[in-house]
Amino acid sequence: MSPNTFPIIVLLGGFVVLLIIRVPVTFCLLFASLLSASANGTNLSVMVRQLIDGVNNFSLLAIPFFILMGEFMSAGGISEKIIDFTNLVVGRFRGGLA
């Protein structure tokens, strides 16, 4: 068995076991990758630093902010007003809102 085989087995096995016990997929990925990295001999401080560097990315931050803004617009009723306005402007054309 090559030295890279054991961390791969730990990664896949941990992911499957956590999915079977109904842990959310996000946490399954996090815990399985942390287990795999520790089985590979990676230092905990290196893993935490890579985790922080991966989250500290402006392109990835656009996704949750986009979802949050959609929730604000839906709760405030702005999205219904925008749809009504666009329907008023282009609703008379065939496939106008599409």
N, C-alpha and C positions, 0 to 999 in steps of 0.2 A: 504494500500500500504506500503510495507516495505521500510526502508530508502535507500536501495540499488537500488530500482526500478527507481527512478527519474534520477540518473546519467546514467543509462543504456538507458533510453528513450532518454535523451539528446544526448548520444553518437550515437545511431542508427539513430535518427531523423536528427541530424546535418550532419551526413555522407550522408544520402540519399538526404537531401536538397542541400548540396553542390555538390553532383553528378548531380542532376537535373539541376542546374544552370551552369553545365559544368566546374567546377573547377577541375584541375588535381587531380588524386587519391592520390598522395603523400600529397598534401596540404589538401585534404579532411580528410585524416587520422590524420594529425597534428592538424588541427583546431578542429575537432570533439573530439579528445582525450583531448585537452586543455579545451574545453568547458565542457566536462564531468567531468574532474578533478576539475574545478572551481565550478561546480554545486555540487560536493561532498564535497566542503569546503577545498580543498587542497590549500596551500599557493603557490603563483606564484614563489617564489624563490625555493621552493622544486621541482616544475615542471621543471624549467629551469635546475636545478642541475641534475635531473634524465635524462633530454634530453641530456645534455652534457656527462654524464657518459655512456649513451647508445651508443652515437656516437663514444666515445673514446675507441673503441674496435678493436684490431689489426686484428682479424679474419674478421670482417665486412669491414675493409678497403681494404682487398685483392680484393673484388669484383669490386669496381670502378677502382682500379689500373689495374686490369686485362682487363677491358673494354677499359681503356685509352691506354694501351699498344697495344691492338688489333687495335685501331684507328691509332696509330702511325705506326704500321707495315703495315696497309692497305694503308695509305697515302704515305709511303715511298717506297712501292712496294716490301717490304721484304717478305710479305706473299705469293705473286705470285712466287717468287724465291724459297721459301721453298717448295711449292707444286710442282713446276717443278722438284726440286731435288729429292723429295720423289717419284715422278712419274718415274723418271729416275732409281732410285734404285729398287723399288718394283713394278713398273707399269707393268712389264711383267708377273707377277703372277696374277692368277685369284683372284679378290678381294683384290689386293695388298694395295691400299690406304685405304680400309676400316679397 
